[in-house]
Amino acid sequence: MKILVPVDGSKYSRAAIEFIASRATLIGASPDVQLLNVQLEVPVRAARLIGKAAVTAYYEDESKKALKGALSALKRAGLTATSDYAIGHPADAIAQRADQTDVDLITMGSHGHGALASLLFGSVTLGVLGRTKKPLLLLRGHGPAPGDSLKVGIAIDGSDYGIAAAKYVLKHRALFGGQPKFTVIHAVPEFGGAAMPDMAGIALPAYSAEEIKAMQQQAFDKAVEPVRQLFDDAGIAVDTVCLTGPAGDEIAAYAKKRKLDLLVLGSHGYGAVKAAVLGSVAQRVAAHCATPLLLIREA
């Protein structure tokens, strides 16, 4: 498995390193862990004054400081990682490196826990989301799971993105532990607001309780069955959970209540607009729980 971990020496990037270190025995016999530190470019006028050699030495020295702790932490966990630095805008450099080296996963620590996208993830994370479709694991305040095997929720919406999320989980199953617990989660509409007028003009429910329940079950089965079949074909047990109501809110509440170690979402979007980058359901989930998120963004 090829994993890119951006490192800036902050507690947020340390969270990403700690997660990878906790997976050391699980991510394959020869994992390719790449650490990347991004240095902001020294202003042109200052660079001219101090000279090219001094500027290069500065970049190298600062990157070594940022990378040293991460390399040591991975070494203690038995992992050998390569390290490098780039110069420029962090989001540009991270996305470019991820695409150039064709990584399987970008793992980032990200601050924030609020209602606005810019507060949820920070500008660098949003920038990476807007510049690459590589799978992105976001650690937001959680340390590594206490045990080897993770409790993983896979939130689907009936689209190809949900199927892509399930396929990624199955392909990289070792990342989740020796005996992970997988749960496929789907939220169905309430259907309770539909009404129709009778002869007297009085609004009456359009559907009975039994009809609504049958419609919800049909919607749930249609969304879940393709994913359940993938797990059956792989011989891996999976639970399924039907939630009712706004998908983002209900999925976040379930993740918190069940204390999931990781939540996997297939999320559309590929652009500079925040809502398009992440997708409304993923934004709602992120706004209401700090569960680590694994975003699969290419169906």
N, C-alpha and C positions, 0 to 999 in steps of 0.2 A: 504494500500500500504506500502511495506517495502522498506525503502530507506537508503542506506549507504552513509554517507558523510565523507570522509577523511578530517581531520582538522590539519593544521600545524601552524595556527596563521598568515599566510601570507595573502596579499590582494587577492590572487587567491582563497584560500579556503574561504575567506569572501564572494567572489562572489557567490560561491555555496550555502553558508548559506543564503545569501540575496534572492537567487532565491527560495529556499525552503520556507523561511519565507513569500515570496510574494504569495505562493500557499497555505497558511495555511488553508483557508476556502474551498479549492478545492480538497485536496488529500485524502478525506475520513473522516469519523467520528472519527476513531481511528487510525491515521497513525502511523506506527512504524518507527520512525526516529532514526537511530543509528549513533552516532558520533564516529569516530575512530582517535586517534592520534598515530602515530608510532614514537617510539624513537629508534634512532640508538644505537646499542649495545655498551656499554662501553668496551674498549679494555681489554682483559683478565688480562694483567699485572696490569693495573690501578685498576681493580675490586678487585684483590687480595690484593692490598695495602690498599684500603679504607674499604674493607669488604662488605659482602653481604647486610647487613642491610642498610648501607649508599648508596649503589648502588640502592637498591629498593626505598629508600626514594627520591633519585635523580630522578628516572624515574617518580614516582608519582607526585612530585612537578612540574617537567617540563611539564608533560601532563596536569595537572590542569591549568597551565598558558595558554597553547595553547587552551584548551577547554572552558575556562571560558567565553570568549567573545561570542563564538558560542552558548553556552547554554543560555546566557542572551538574545541574539538576537532572538532565537526561542521562549523563554518564553514570550518576549514582543509581539510576533506574535500570542500567544495563543497555541503554540505547546510544548508538553512535549517530550523530547528526552532522550534516554539513552546514556551514554558515557563510553568509555573504552580506554585503550591504549594497544599497542602491542610493542614488541621489535624485531628489526631486519631490514631487507631491506623493505622500504616502499611499493614497488610494490608487493612483495611477501605477505606481511602482509595484504594489502588491498584486493588482489585477494582471498587469503585464507579465510578471514572473509566473503567476499561476497558469496563465494561458500558454506561455512559452514552454514551460516544463510539463504541462499536461498533468497537473496534480489530480489526485482523487478527492482531496479534501483540503480546504483552508480552515484552520482553527484559530479563532481570535477571541480574546477577552474584550468585552465591550461594556462601557459604563451605561448608567441610565436606567430608569424605571418609571416612566411617566406616560402621559397621554399623547405626547407629540413625538413624531418619528425622529426628529432631531435630538430629542431628549432620551429616546429609547436606546439609541445605538451610538450616537456620536457621528460626527461628520466623516471620519475615516471609514467606519463600517458602512455607512450609507453609500459612500463613494465606491467602495469595493463592490457592494451589491449592484450598483449601477453600471459597473464596468466589466463584470465577468459573470458567467453563468455557472461557474464551478460550484460544487456543493460547499456550503459555508456553515461551520459549527460555531455558534456564538455562546460563550460562557459569560453569564452576567451576574456575578456575585456568588455563584455556587462553586465550592471546591469540588475536587473529584469525589465520585460516589464512594461510600465507605466500603462497599464490597466489590468483588470481582464482576459479578453479573448485574446488569442494569435492568431497571424497569423502564421499558421504552414504549411510548405512545406514538402511534403513526396516524396522524390526522389526515383524513381524505375527504374529498368533496365530490367524488364521482367523475372527476376529470382525469386526463392523462397525467397530470402532475402528481396526483395521488398514487397512481400506478408506478410512476417513475420513482417516487419516494420508497415504495415497498420494494422495488427491484434493487435500489441502492442498498437498503438494509440487508436484503438477502445476499447480495454480492459481497458485502463487507461485514458479514455477520460476526466475525471474530472481534470486531471493534467493541461489541456490546457485552462480551464476557462469555464464560463457559456455558452458563445456563441462564441466558437472558429471558425475561418475560415480556413478550410482545403483545400489545393490545392495539387493534385497529379501531379508530374512533371516527364516528360520523354523526353529525348533527342534522336532524331532519326538521323541516318547517313545522310550525304549530298547526297551520291550516285552520286555526280557530277563529280568525278574523273574517272569514268569508261569510257574506250574508246576502240574502235576496229578498225583495219585497213580496208580500202576499197580496191578495186581491184588495185588501183594505189599505195597502201602502205601508204596512208595518214590517220592519226588517226582521226576518227570521233566519236562523242558521241555515246555511246552504248545505251543510253536511251533518249527519248524526255523529255521535261520539264513536260509534262502531266504524262508520265510514272513514272518519278521520284517522282512527287507529290503523285501519287497513291501508290507507294511503301512505301513512308514515312508514309502515312495515315494508310496503312495496318500494318506496324511495330508498329506504335503508338497504334492502336486499340488492337493489340494482347497483348502488354505489359500492357496496362491500364485497359482493360475490367475486368480481375479478381479482381483487387483492387476496381474498381468502383462498382462492384457487392457486395463486402463486405460492402461498405458504404451504398448501397441501401438496403441491407438486414437488416442493423442496423437502418435504417430510419434516417441517418445523411447526410446532404447535403455536397457535395464535388465538387470543381471545378477541371478541368483538363487543363494542359498546355503542348503544344507540342513545344519543342525547337529543333533547328537544329544545329548540329555541335558536337565538342568534349564535351562529357557529363559533365565532371568535370568543365570545364571553363564556359559552358553555364549555368549550375545550379548555380554556384557561382555568376555569373553576374545577374541572375534573383533574387537570394536571396537579393543581395545588392540593386537592382533597386526597388524591391517591399517592401524593408525594413521588411523582415520576422523576426518574433521574435524567430523562432526556425526552424531548418531544420532537418528532420528525414531521415536517410539513413540506408538501410540494407547493411551491409558490411561484406564480407567474410574474412577469414584469422584467423589463430590461431597458432601462432608460434613466434619465436624470430626475424625473418627477418622483417625489418620495412615494406617493400613493401607488404609482405604477411599478416602482422598484420592488416593493415588498408585497403588495396585495393586501386588501382590507382585512381578511381573516387573520393573517400573520401579524398584522399591526395590532389588532385587538388582543390576540393572544399575548403578544409581547407586552402590551400595556397593562395586563392584569395578572401576570405571573412572571417570576424570575427563573423559571425552569429553563435549563439550557436548550437552545433551539438548533436543530439541524435543518437547514433550508436547502431543499433540492429544487433547483430552478430551471431545469431543462428537461422537458417531457420527451 
